[in-house]
Amino acid sequence: MHLEFRHLRTIKAIHDAGGLARAADILHITQSALSHQIKGLEDQAGVELFVRRSKPLKLSAAGMKLLRLAERILPEIEATEEEFRALREGRAGRLHIAIECHACFDWLFPVLEQFRRAWPEIDVDIRPGLAFNALPALEREEVDLVISSDPEQIAGVTFNPLFDYHPTFVAAATNPLAQKPFVVAEDFADQTLITYPVDRGRIDIFTKLLTPARVEPRAHRQVELTAVILMLVASNRGVAVLPDWVLREVKYRPDYVTRPVTEGGLTKRLYAATRTEDATEPFMAHFLRLARTEPVKLQRA
């Protein structure tokens, strides 16, 4: 038996309408074409699907089996068709994000809240890119966007620039380095450096200053939360280097001071890496526009 979706739609339309004429109108076909379709379906099934002498027209026991099948299958087909329409129109899709920037979670959530209101049908998920190799996952289409400050040359991947930030030195007011107008690599040699729990290859102060200068801090302590890092710094249990926008967002300010790293300061840029062909998708382009808003400005919007 060769059963098609149109057969299921026919069975349901006749059951709902109670007659061939009204069912034909619902299906936008002639009554003659509908009768021909029913006969062909009954010939395939080898049984009658309708009790023809009843008014209104009723389904036979075999026809009821097809009706129950139609009532299970057709809603799923209609839902899938709607999903495909939404995809074609750019209203639906997937945005799975991996984050290589440990400090970016607090910045990202307000961006996603604005994005969610504009694109409620987009499937959004966040994976901490620190726990796996995010860029290969982007190439394999396991994620759709990677937040990173370390662009690479990868075929088929575009690093979309978001905004610049300045890694900023933080120390207790009682720390001798607080008296300096700026700090240099050698100043860290007798300090405990407090960082997020990230590999050194992804920590700005190491990649931009300490490693090139071959300077090792006296100790290196890793702490998960920004608030705890600042509490430890304020109690002079170590020093830290954090993005300037992270420090501007802090509502409770313990007793610490900030200084530039090197006389000219350090500058880094945050990127959103996407597969090149995805960057122009309407929802992706909107996310990138929102993400280019500097965190403090976003909080005030």
C-alpha positions, -999 to 999 in steps of 0.1 A, spaced: 0 0 0 15 33 -11 3 58 15 9 96 9 4 126 31 -24 138 8 -43 105 16 -41 113 53 -53 149 47 -82 135 26 -93 111 53 -93 138 79 -110 164 57 -139 140 49 -142 130 85 -142 167 97 -166 179 69 -190 149 69 -193 148 31 -174 149 -1 -185 183 -14 -174 202 17 -142 181 20 -133 190 -16 -137 227 -8 -114 223 22 -88 205 1 -92 229 -29 -99 201 -54 -129 190 -73 -154 165 -59 -147 143 -89 -109 143 -82 -116 136 -45 -138 106 -54 -111 93 -77 -85 96 -50 -107 77 -25 -113 49 -50 -76 46 -57 -68 44 -20 -95 18 -13 -82 -3 -43 -47 -2 -27 -60 -11 8 -83 -38 -5 -110 -26 19 -137 1 20 -127 31 40 -162 47 42 -198 36 51 -213 50 19 -250 48 28 -246 69 59 -254 106 62 -232 123 70 -205 102 54 -188 81 81 -155 62 82 -154 25 83 -133 6 109 -104 6 84 -110 43 77 -108 51 115 -74 34 116 -62 58 89 -79 88 107 -60 80 139 -28 78 119 -36 111 103 -42 128 137 -8 116 149 12 124 118 -3 155 103 4 179 132 40 168 132 42 174 94 26 209 98 50 218 126 80 207 105 67 227 75 63 258 98 99 253 110 111 251 74 92 283 65 107 301 95 142 289 84 136 301 49 124 335 62 153 338 87 130 337 117 144 305 131 177 288 134 204 278 160 228 300 179 250 278 200 278 299 215 312 289 230 331 314 252 369 314 254 367 347 274 361 338 310 351 373 320 325 375 292 296 357 308 283 388 326 286 408 294 270 382 272 238 377 292 223 412 286 232 408 249 213 375 248 183 390 266 179 416 240 185 391 212 159 366 227 132 393 227 139 400 190 143 363 179 122 341 202 123 311 177 161 309 177 175 280 197 202 296 219 227 277 240 260 285 257 290 262 261 321 273 281 348 271 254 374 268 281 363 232 286 369 221 250 386 232 218 360 258 206 373 267 171 374 231 157 339 227 172 329 257 151 343 241 120 325 209 127 292 228 132 289 217 168 287 254 178 278 284 157 298 313 173 329 315 195 337 345 217 375 349 216 402 376 219 427 354 199 419 355 162 434 328 139 436 323 102 411 295 96 396 287 62 358 292 62 358 311 96 354 348 100 365 367 132 340 395 134 354 423 156 333 434 185 351 460 207 385 469 221 393 466 258 423 474 280 438 448 304 442 468 336 464 462 366 446 460 400 463 461 434 454 470 470 459 507 479 486 495 504 506 476 477 538 494 468 529 491 431 499 513 437 522 542 440 535 538 404 518 555 374 520 522 355 534 487 359 558 467 337 567 431 335 594 431 361 569 444 387 552 411 388 583 391 398 577 395 435 538 394 434 512 367 436 492 370 404 455 361 406 438 351 374 407 332 362 412 294 359 423 296 323 453 282 305 482 307 303 480 308 266 446 325 269 455 350 297 463 385 284 489 394 309 509 363 301 506 364 263 510 402 259 536 409 286 550 383 310 558 355 286 576 377 260 596 393 288 604 359 304 591 371 337 574 347 361 553 360 390 563 348 425 531 328 427 501 322 404 466 317 420 435 309 400 400 321 411 367 316 394 347 347 404 356 383 397 342 395 430 365 370 449 395 381 428 388 418 438 383 408 475 416 390 476 433 420 458 418 445 482 432 425 511 467 426 495 468 388 490 478 393 453 474 415 423 453 410 391 450 422 356 414 424 344 396 439 314 387 476 320 351 470 312 349 443 339 362 468 364 337 495 353 308 471 358 317 464 394 290 479 417 308 472 450 343 487 449 366 474 476 398 493 485 419 487 454 435 509 427 439 505 390 469 513 368 478 509 331 499 479 321 531 495 306 534 532 300 512 531 268 488 506 281 477 473 266 448 470 241 430 438 230 401 432 208 372 409 214 359 389 184 329 367 175 341 339 153 315 324 129 314 303 99 318 327 70 286 318 53 266 323 86 277 358 94 251 374 71 221 353 83 196 379 96 196 367 132 233 363 133 239 398 119 216 412 146 234 393 173 267 407 161 253 443 161 241 438 197 275 422 207 294 452 193 279 474 220 305 479 247 293 462 280 288 493 301 269 511 273 248 479 269 239 479 306 227 515 304 206 509 273 
